[in-house]
C-alpha cells in the first residue's frame, strides 16, 4: 500500500506560533486510554503480528560488526519463529519487520543481507544522536548513507532551534536534509525529552512536516525521556492537523522505552483512534524498539502453546 510522499509546504508562521498544548487535558486523555484499552483472544494475536511488522529492528552500538548486522537482518526476515507461526496456523503469512536500522557505515552490509526481501534499510545520520556537527558534515553523512543503499534516513534536528524559537532555521535545516535524502524517506527525530514543553513538541512537529519530513519520530533512544503517551498524543495531533490542512499523510515513530507487547498494542490502539486504520501499518507507523520483538514473540509462543518461553529460547 503506497502512500504519497509528503511534499511539504511553505513555512506558515501563523500556524506554528498559534498552538498551546493544554497539559492537564493531555495527561487525562492518555491516562484514560491506557486504563481502558485491552485486546484479547484471536484479536490479540492479529495485533501482535501487526506490531511486529511495524518494528524498526535496530542496532546502534559501538561494537557493531558485520556478524551483528547479518543476525539482525536474518531476524528481520523471519521475526517470529516458524514453529510458533505453524502452531498458530499462520505460517503462510509473509511477516517481516518494518525495516532494519543501522549506522551509515553498516548500511551496505544490511543492503546485501536483505537483498530481494523488500525490507528497507534505514540509517541514522546528520550527527546522530546529538546533532552537534556542522551542517556540511550532516548533509554529507546523509548523502553517503543514501549512496550505500539506505531507503530511509533517521535525522536529528538541532534542538537549540526549538528552544530558542528559531523556526525558520529549523525549517530550512530540515528542508536541506530532505533534499539530501533524494528518494530516501526522511524520519525527523525531534528529541522530545530535550524540548522543555509539549507546546514546543507540537510546533517542532509541524515545522518538520512543513519542511517535508515523511515521518516524525519522538527520540533517539539516547535521551533521559523517550517515547511517552503524552508526547505521542501531542505529535499525533500535529500530524492530524497537518493532514487536514495539506492532504499529506505523515508517519509517526515512537522510539525508546517500549519493551512490552501490551504497550505495543496500546500504541497501535492510540494510532487507530486518533488517525485511523492506515496509521497502524508500517507505511505510516513504526516502533523503534528492538527488544519489544522478544516479548511479542514470547506472547505469541504462549498463545500457541499455553506456556511462556524463557528469554533464551527466543534469541534476537
VENQUISUL-V73390 format. One record per pair of residues at least 4 apart in sequence whose ideal C-beta (glycine too) atoms are under 6 Angstrom apart, sorted by the first residue. I is the first residue (numbers start at 1). J is the second residue. D is the distance in Angstrom with one decimal. If there is no record, write none. Layout:
I;J;D  I;J;D
This chain:
1;283;5.8  3;249;5.5  3;283;4.8  6;212;5.8  6;214;5.5  6;248;4.2  6;250;5.2  8;210;5.8  8;211;5.6  8;212;3.4  9;210;5.3  9;246;5.7  11;171;4.5  11;210;5.6  13;17;5.8  16;167;5.3  16;203;5.4  16;206;5.6  16;207;6.0  19;202;5.1  20;199;5.5  21;198;4.0  21;199;4.7  21;202;5.6  21;234;5.9  23;198;5.9  26;230;5.3  27;230;5.9  30;229;4.0  30;230;5.2  30;233;5.8  33;37;6.0  33;270;5.9  37;266;5.3  37;269;4.6  39;43;5.2  39;44;4.9  39;47;5.4  39;265;5.2  40;44;5.6  45;303;5.4  47;265;5.3  47;268;5.9  48;261;5.9  48;296;5.2  48;299;5.8  48;300;5.8  49;95;6.0  51;264;4.1  51;296;5.9  52;79;5.0  52;296;5.3  53;282;5.3  54;98;5.2  54;282;4.9  54;285;5.3  54;286;5.5  54;287;5.4  55;97;4.8  55;98;5.8  55;287;5.2  55;293;5.6  56;98;5.4  56;99;5.2  56;101;4.9  56;286;4.9  56;288;5.0  57;72;5.7  57;76;4.8  57;97;4.6  57;100;5.2  57;290;5.4  58;101;4.1  58;290;5.1  59;64;5.4  59;68;5.5  59;72;5.3  64;68;5.0  64;106;5.9  66;109;5.3  69;106;5.1  69;109;4.7  69;110;5.4  70;113;5.3  72;100;5.8  73;100;5.6  73;110;5.9  73;113;3.8  73;114;5.2  75;79;6.0  76;97;4.5  76;100;4.9  76;119;5.5  77;96;5.9  77;117;5.6  79;97;5.2  79;293;5.8  80;84;5.5  80;85;5.5  80;95;5.9  80;297;5.6  80;300;6.0  84;300;5.4  84;301;5.4  84;304;5.2  85;90;5.0  85;91;4.3  86;91;4.3  87;304;3.7  88;304;5.1  96;119;5.4  98;282;4.0  98;286;5.0  99;120;4.5  99;122;4.7  99;152;6.0  100;110;5.2  100;121;5.6  101;122;4.1  102;106;3.9  102;110;5.3  104;123;5.0  104;125;5.9  104;141;5.9  104;144;5.7  104;145;4.2  106;110;6.0  107;121;5.7  107;123;5.0  107;145;5.4  107;148;3.9  107;149;5.8  107;150;4.9  108;148;4.6  110;121;4.5  111;121;5.2  111;149;3.7  114;119;4.9  120;151;3.9  120;152;5.5  121;150;5.3  121;151;6.0  122;152;3.8  122;154;5.9  123;145;3.9  123;150;4.1  123;153;5.8  124;128;3.9  124;154;4.7  125;141;4.5  125;142;4.7  125;145;5.1  125;153;5.3  125;155;5.8  126;138;4.0  126;142;5.9  126;155;3.9  126;156;5.6  126;177;5.8  127;131;4.5  127;132;6.0  127;133;3.9  127;138;5.0  128;156;5.3  129;220;3.8  129;222;4.3  131;156;3.9  131;158;5.4  133;137;4.4  133;138;5.7  139;180;4.7  142;153;5.5  142;177;6.0  142;180;4.2  143;180;5.4  145;150;4.3  146;150;5.6  146;182;5.7  146;184;5.0  150;184;5.7  151;184;5.4  152;184;6.0  152;185;4.7  153;181;5.1  153;184;5.2  153;186;5.6  154;187;4.5  154;189;5.9  155;177;5.0  155;188;5.9  156;189;4.8  157;190;5.6  159;191;5.6  159;194;4.9  160;164;5.7  161;166;4.3  161;169;4.9  161;170;4.0  162;195;5.3  162;200;5.3  162;204;4.8  167;207;5.4  170;207;5.1  171;207;5.2  171;211;5.0  174;188;5.9  174;208;5.1  174;211;3.6  175;211;4.2  178;186;4.9  178;212;3.9  181;186;4.8  185;214;4.1  186;213;5.2  186;214;5.3  187;215;4.0  187;217;5.0  188;208;4.1  188;213;4.0  188;216;5.3  189;217;4.5  189;220;5.6  190;204;4.7  191;219;5.6  191;223;6.0  192;201;5.0  192;218;5.1  192;219;5.8  192;231;4.5  193;219;5.9  193;223;3.8  193;224;5.7  193;225;3.4  194;223;5.9  195;200;4.3  195;201;5.4  196;200;5.7  198;234;4.9  200;204;6.0  201;234;4.9  202;234;5.2  202;238;5.1  205;216;5.1  205;235;4.9  205;238;3.8  206;238;5.3  208;213;4.3  208;216;5.6  209;213;5.5  209;242;4.7  209;250;5.1  215;251;3.9  215;253;5.3  216;235;5.8  217;253;4.1  217;255;5.7  218;227;4.6  218;231;5.6  218;254;4.9  218;255;5.6  219;223;5.2  219;226;4.3  219;255;5.3  219;256;4.8  221;226;5.9  221;255;5.1  221;256;3.7  226;256;2.7  226;257;4.4  227;254;3.5  227;255;5.8  227;256;5.3  227;257;5.5  227;258;5.8  232;236;5.9  232;254;5.5  236;274;4.8  239;250;5.2  239;252;6.0  242;246;5.9  243;249;5.8  251;284;4.2  252;285;5.9  253;286;4.2  253;288;5.8  255;288;2.9  258;263;5.4  258;287;5.9  258;289;4.0  258;292;5.4  259;291;4.8  259;292;5.5  260;295;5.5  261;295;4.6  261;296;4.7  261;299;4.5  264;292;5.8  268;280;5.2  270;274;6.0  271;275;5.6  271;279;4.5  271;280;5.2  271;285;5.4  272;280;5.3  275;279;3.8  278;284;5.9  279;284;4.6  279;285;5.3  280;285;5.8  294;314;5.7  297;314;4.8  298;309;5.5  298;314;5.9  301;305;6.0  301;309;4.5  302;308;5.2  309;313;4.1  309;314;5.4
